[in-house]
Amino acid sequence: MASRVDICNLALLFLGSGSKITALTDNNVAARALNASYDLMRKAELRANYWAFALKRDTLAASASPPPWGYPNAFPLPGDFVRLVQINDFYLVPSILDYNDGDASAYAIETNAGVLSVLTHYNAPLKIKYVWDVQDEGTFDALFNVSFATRLAHATCEQITNSNTKKAALGEDYKKAIMLATRAGAIEKPPALIGDDSWVMSRL
């Protein structure tokens, strides 16, 4: 089970640093750089992929303030929301409308009445699956730790090492870490379905 300090020390290892930190409050360049970047990079890594350990389901109530136009309903997103994966159980087929001259999107994520919300034609309650803001390192997937530490090392590389060459190498290492996580199933990729168009539907 990795801790915040373990992940930061892994980032330092990837940077080729011979030293470690004991806490993010240590009074040195590495600790200050990692402390300033940690939460931003953690959230960026969560948002970048559908990490299986960070997927969550919820049911949303409609806002009392509907959007001014475009969609009839707005559903405020949870406070721990990072990225939307799915709404309801249905697959929208906008191509069934030939010569469509409007926006047939199933939903939009926008600020409504000062709150980040899902705007949609679907009625309440709205079921969603989403990536949430996991902050407990004890629940992180092991391959997430590697990818996150590599991203963290990349973000702090110049400040800690002053090496652009090392930063470029870390960019490639990050790609390899994501490929490994995908292959191992740590990153879930929902199937991307292609809806039937009106020609197919007319033959049913």
Secondary structure per residue as TSV (DSSP state, phi and psi in degrees):
chain	resnum	aa	ss	phi	psi
A	1	M	-	360.0	115.9
A	2	A	-	-82.9	151.8
A	3	S	-	-110.7	174.4
A	4	R	H	-58.9	-42.1
A	5	V	H	-67.1	-38.4
A	6	D	H	-59.7	-43.9
A	7	I	H	-65.8	-40.7
A	8	C	H	-66.4	-39.2
A	9	N	H	-68.7	-30.8
A	10	L	H	-66.2	-39.4
A	11	A	H	-61.9	-41.0
A	12	L	H	-65.4	-36.4
A	13	L	H	-62.3	-43.1
A	14	F	H	-65.3	-27.2
A	15	L	T	-79.8	-8.5
A	16	G	T	82.0	17.0
A	17	S	-	-77.2	137.8
A	18	G	S	-86.8	-3.7
A	19	S	-	-111.1	163.5
A	20	K	-	-125.7	163.4
A	21	I	-	-106.5	154.3
A	22	T	S	-100.8	-20.8
A	23	A	-	-160.6	156.3
A	24	L	T	-72.0	-7.2
A	25	T	T	-94.6	4.6
A	26	D	-	-56.7	146.6
A	27	N	S	-92.0	71.2
A	28	N	S	-149.5	166.8
A	29	V	H	-60.0	-44.1
A	30	A	H	-62.7	-47.2
A	31	A	H	-64.0	-41.0
A	32	R	H	-65.0	-42.1
A	33	A	H	-66.3	-43.9
A	34	L	H	-67.9	-39.1
A	35	N	H	-64.2	-39.6
A	36	A	H	-70.3	-27.4
A	37	S	H	-100.2	-20.3
A	38	Y	H	-54.0	-59.2
A	39	D	H	-66.8	-36.8
A	40	L	H	-64.7	-43.2
A	41	M	H	-72.6	-33.7
A	42	R	H	-62.2	-45.9
A	43	K	H	-68.8	-36.0
A	44	A	H	-64.1	-40.1
A	45	E	H	-69.4	-37.5
A	46	L	H	-62.4	-41.3
A	47	R	H	-73.0	-26.6
A	48	A	H	-70.4	-25.7
A	49	N	S	-145.3	162.4
A	50	Y	-	-88.0	75.4
A	51	W	B	-67.8	127.9
A	52	A	G	-59.4	-39.2
A	53	F	G	-70.1	-14.7
A	54	A	G	-107.2	11.8
A	55	L	E	-88.2	143.1
A	56	K	E	-150.1	150.1
A	57	R	E	-114.7	148.5
A	58	D	E	-154.4	165.9
A	59	T	E	-123.6	125.9
A	60	L	E	-104.5	144.4
A	61	A	-	-92.4	151.9
A	62	A	-	-75.0	149.3
A	63	S	-	-73.8	149.9
A	64	A	S	-76.3	-9.3
A	65	S	S	-115.0	93.5
A	66	P	-	-68.2	160.4
A	67	P	-	-60.9	150.4
A	68	P	S	-65.9	-26.5
A	69	W	S	-164.9	164.5
A	70	G	S	94.5	-49.2
A	71	Y	-	-133.6	143.8
A	72	P	S	-81.0	-20.8
A	73	N	E	-129.5	148.2
A	74	A	E	-129.7	136.9
A	75	F	E	-124.3	106.8
A	76	P	E	-58.2	132.9
A	77	L	-	-79.9	153.5
A	78	P	-	-60.4	156.2
A	79	G	T	-64.9	-22.5
A	80	D	T	-97.4	14.4
A	81	F	E	-67.1	137.2
A	82	V	E	-121.8	-46.3
A	83	R	E	-156.6	135.3
A	84	L	E	-82.0	137.0
A	85	V	E	-110.3	-41.9
A	86	Q	E	-156.3	145.5
A	87	I	E	-125.1	135.9
A	88	N	S	50.3	-162.0
A	89	D	S	-112.0	8.1
A	90	F	-	-107.5	149.5
A	91	Y	-	-106.6	118.7
A	92	L	-	-78.1	137.1
A	93	V	-	-117.7	79.6
A	94	P	G	-64.1	-24.3
A	95	S	G	-72.5	-6.1
A	96	I	G	-68.8	-17.0
A	97	L	S	-98.1	97.8
A	98	D	T	-65.1	146.1
A	99	Y	T	57.9	39.7
A	100	N	-	-67.9	124.7
A	101	D	-	-112.7	18.1
A	102	G	S	-133.6	177.3
A	103	D	-	-81.4	112.3
A	104	A	-	-100.9	19.3
A	105	S	-	-62.2	142.7
A	106	A	S	-67.2	-30.4
A	107	Y	E	-162.2	168.5
A	108	A	E	-141.0	146.2
A	109	I	E	-103.8	112.3
A	110	E	E	-146.4	166.5
A	111	T	E	-80.6	127.3
A	112	N	E	-130.2	125.7
A	113	A	T	53.0	37.8
A	114	G	T	80.2	6.6
A	115	V	E	-128.2	134.5
A	116	L	E	-63.4	125.9
A	117	S	E	-142.2	162.0
A	118	V	E	-92.9	119.9
A	119	L	E	-97.8	130.5
A	120	T	E	-159.9	165.9
A	121	H	S	-87.1	-12.7
A	122	Y	-	-68.1	148.2
A	123	N	-	-91.3	165.4
A	124	A	S	-73.9	151.1
A	125	P	S	-80.8	150.3
A	126	L	E	-101.6	121.8
A	127	K	E	-87.3	134.3
A	128	I	E	-135.6	151.2
A	129	K	E	-116.9	136.0
A	130	Y	E	-151.2	161.9
A	131	V	E	-85.2	128.3
A	132	W	E	-110.9	165.1
A	133	D	-	-81.2	78.0
A	134	V	-	-72.0	125.2
A	135	Q	-	-118.3	-7.3
A	136	D	-	-87.3	104.6
A	137	E	G	-58.6	-24.2
A	138	G	G	-66.4	-16.9
A	139	T	G	-101.6	-3.3
A	140	F	S	-66.4	141.7
A	141	D	-	-67.8	144.1
A	142	A	H	-58.7	-37.9
A	143	L	H	-75.4	-26.2
A	144	F	H	-63.6	-41.3
A	145	N	H	-58.3	-41.2
A	146	V	H	-67.4	-46.5
A	147	S	H	-63.8	-44.1
A	148	F	H	-64.8	-44.0
A	149	A	H	-62.5	-37.1
A	150	T	H	-67.4	-42.2
A	151	R	H	-62.5	-41.3
A	152	L	H	-64.9	-41.8
A	153	A	H	-62.8	-41.7
A	154	H	H	-62.3	-41.9
A	155	A	H	-68.4	-31.9
A	156	T	H	-103.7	3.9
A	157	C	H	-57.3	-51.2
A	158	E	H	-64.5	-39.9
A	159	Q	H	-67.6	-35.8
A	160	I	H	-89.6	-38.4
A	161	T	H	-113.2	-18.3
A	162	N	-	58.6	32.2
A	163	S	-	-121.9	111.4
A	164	N	H	-72.5	-32.0
A	165	T	H	-62.8	-44.5
A	166	K	H	-64.1	-36.6
A	167	K	H	-64.6	-40.8
A	168	A	H	-63.8	-40.4
A	169	A	H	-65.2	-37.8
A	170	L	H	-66.3	-32.4
A	171	G	H	-61.3	-40.4
A	172	E	H	-70.6	-38.1
A	173	D	H	-62.2	-37.1
A	174	Y	H	-64.0	-44.0
A	175	K	H	-58.3	-42.0
A	176	K	H	-66.2	-37.8
A	177	A	H	-65.1	-39.8
A	178	I	H	-67.8	-40.2
A	179	M	H	-61.0	-41.7
A	180	L	H	-65.0	-42.1
A	181	A	H	-64.8	-39.6
A	182	T	H	-64.6	-43.8
A	183	R	H	-64.3	-34.6
A	184	A	H	-82.4	-10.1
A	185	G	T	89.4	7.8
A	186	A	S	-69.7	-27.1
A	187	I	B	-105.9	118.6
A	188	E	-	-87.9	133.3
A	189	K	-	-120.4	101.0
A	190	P	-	-57.8	143.6
A	191	P	-	-61.3	135.8
A	192	A	-	-92.8	99.3
A	193	L	-	-84.2	148.4
A	194	I	-	-108.8	120.9
A	195	G	-	-68.6	149.6
A	196	D	-	-71.7	139.7
A	197	D	-	-87.0	-179.4
A	198	S	H	-64.8	-28.5
A	199	W	H	-65.7	-43.5
A	200	V	H	-68.9	-44.3
A	201	M	H	-62.5	-33.6
A	202	S	T	-69.3	-17.0
A	203	R	T	-94.1	-2.3
A	204	L	-	-80.6	360.0
